[in-house]
Amino acid sequence: MADFIYSGNTKEMYNSILELSPKPFREMTKKQMDKALTDSVGDGGEITEEKMMEIVKATTPKAFLPMALKVLEPMLTKK
């Protein structure tokens, strides 16, 4: 896994997405998320909450996206 810099609640958001994924698909979900994050911010780049939401929306299957957003949106830091 890349050495990302997690800002705000992004580490918790990342872990929540993995936990939401059915066990047989968790490793695949982790690889997909890590690749998308690395492609977006680079190895060692900073992951913002906005970037995490963007990646989740782009990589989560449409049928599961509402459930994922319902879990993640309350984690967003209030501005």
SELO-676365 format. One line per 5 residues: number of its first residue (from 1); their letters; for each residue x, y, z of N, C-alpha, C. Coordinates in steps of 0.05 Angstrom, whole numbers, always signed. Example, Ala and Ser with C-alpha at 12.3 -4.5 7.8 and 13.67 -1.06 7.14 Angstrom:
// SELO-676365
1> AS> +264/-114/+156/+246/-90/+156/+264/-66/+156  +257/-45/+142/+273/-21/+143/+258/+1/+157
// end
This chain:
// SELO-676365
1> MADFI> +17/-24/+0/+0/+0/+0/+18/+25/+0  +9/+45/-14/+23/+70/-15/+23/+83/+13  +41/+101/+17/+43/+115/+43/+28/+142/+40  +2/+140/+40/-15/+163/+37/-14/+180/+63  -20/+206/+59/-23/+224/+81/-53/+229/+83
6> YSGNT> -65/+218/+105/-94/+221/+108/-101/+246/+123  -118/+263/+112/-126/+287/+126/-155/+285/+134  -162/+300/+154/-190/+299/+164/-197/+270/+173  -220/+261/+164/-230/+235/+171/-225/+214/+149  -206/+219/+131/-203/+201/+108/-195/+173/+115
11> KEMYN> -179/+169/+136/-171/+142/+143/-195/+127/+153  -212/+139/+169/-236/+126/+178/-255/+120/+155  -257/+139/+136/-273/+135/+112/-263/+111/+96  -237/+110/+92/-225/+88/+77/-231/+61/+91  -227/+60/+117/-233/+35/+132/-262/+28/+130
16> SILEL> -280/+47/+131/-309/+42/+130/-316/+30/+103  -305/+40/+81/-310/+29/+55/-302/+0/+54  -279/-6/+65/-270/-34/+65/-289/-52/+81  -298/-42/+104/-316/-57/+121/-343/-61/+108  -352/-42/+92/-378/-44/+78/-377/-65/+56
21> SPKPF> -353/-69/+45/-350/-88/+23/-354/-117/+34  -369/-134/+20/-372/-161/+28/-345/-175/+31  -342/-192/+51/-316/-204/+57/-302/-216/+32  -316/-230/+14/-302/-242/-9/-291/-221/-28  -300/-196/-26/-292/-175/-44/-274/-154/-31
26> REMTK> -268/-157/-5/-252/-136/+9/-224/-132/-3  -210/-153/-9/-183/-150/-19/-184/-136/-47  -204/-144/-63/-207/-131/-89/-214/-101/-86  -232/-96/-67/-239/-68/-61/-215/-52/-52  -199/-63/-34/-175/-50/-24/-156/-44/-47
31> KQMDK> -151/-63/-64/-133/-59/-87/-143/-37/-105  -169/-38/-111/-182/-18/-128/-180/+10/-116  -186/+12/-90/-185/+38/-77/-156/+49/-76  -137/+31/-69/-109/+39/-68/-99/+49/-96  -106/+34/-117/-98/+42/-144/-110/+69/-152
36> ALTDS> -136/+72/-146/-149/+97/-153/-137/+121/-138  -131/+116/-112/-119/+138/-96/-91/+144/-105  -75/+123/-111/-48/+128/-121/-49/+142/-148  -67/+134/-166/-69/+147/-192/-77/+177/-188  -92/+182/-168/-102/+210/-164/-83/+228/-149
41> VGDGG> -71/+217/-127/-54/+235/-110/-24/+226/-110  -18/+203/-122/+9/+194/-122/+16/+179/-97  +38/+164/-98/+47/+150/-74/+58/+170/-54  +46/+171/-31/+55/+190/-11/+39/+216/-12  +19/+218/-29/+4/+242/-32/-17/+245/-10
46> EITEE> -27/+269/-7/-48/+275/+13/-75/+268/+2  -90/+254/+18/-118/+247/+11/-136/+265/+28  -151/+282/+14/-170/+299/+28/-197/+284/+29  -215/+294/+45/-242/+282/+46/-256/+285/+19  -252/+308/+6/-264/+312/-20/-253/+292/-40
51> KMMEI> -227/+287/-40/-215/+268/-58/-225/+240/-52  -228/+233/-27/-238/+206/-19/-266/+203/-30  -283/+223/-27/-311/+221/-37/-311/+218/-67  -294/+232/-81/-292/+231/-110/-284/+202/-118  -264/+191/-105/-255/+163/-111/-277/+143/-106
56> VKATT> -291/+146/-83/-312/+127/-76/-334/+129/-97  -342/+153/-105/-363/+156/-125/-355/+144/-152  -329/+145/-158/-319/+134/-184/-315/+104/-184  -310/+92/-161/-303/+64/-160/-324/+46/-148  -343/+57/-134/-364/+40/-122/-385/+32/-142
61> PKAFL> -392/+7/-144/-414/-1/-162/-439/+15/-156  -453/+23/-177/-477/+40/-174/-497/+29/-154  -501/+3/-153/-521/-9/-135/-514/-4/-105  -488/-1/-100/-479/+1/-72/-472/+30/-64  -471/+48/-84/-463/+76/-79/-481/+90/-58
66> PMALK> -507/+88/-59/-524/+102/-39/-517/+92/-10  -512/+67/-7/-505/+57/+20/-478/+68/+29  -459/+68/+11/-432/+79/+17/-434/+108/+25  -449/+124/+9/-451/+153/+15/-466/+158/+41  -485/+141/+47/-500/+144/+73/-481/+141/+97
71> VLEPM> -461/+123/+94/-442/+119/+115/-421/+141/+116  -411/+149/+92/-389/+168/+91/-397/+197/+96  -419/+205/+85/-426/+234/+87/-427/+245/+116  -437/+229/+135/-436/+240/+163/-407/+243/+174  -388/+229/+161/-360/+231/+170/-346/+256/+160
76> LTKK> -358/+269/+140/-345/+293/+129/-343/+315/+151  -319/+327/+152/-315/+349/+171/-332/+373/+164  -346/+383/+183/-364/+406/+179/-346/+431/+176  -352/+447/+156/-336/+471/+151/-350/+496/+161
// end
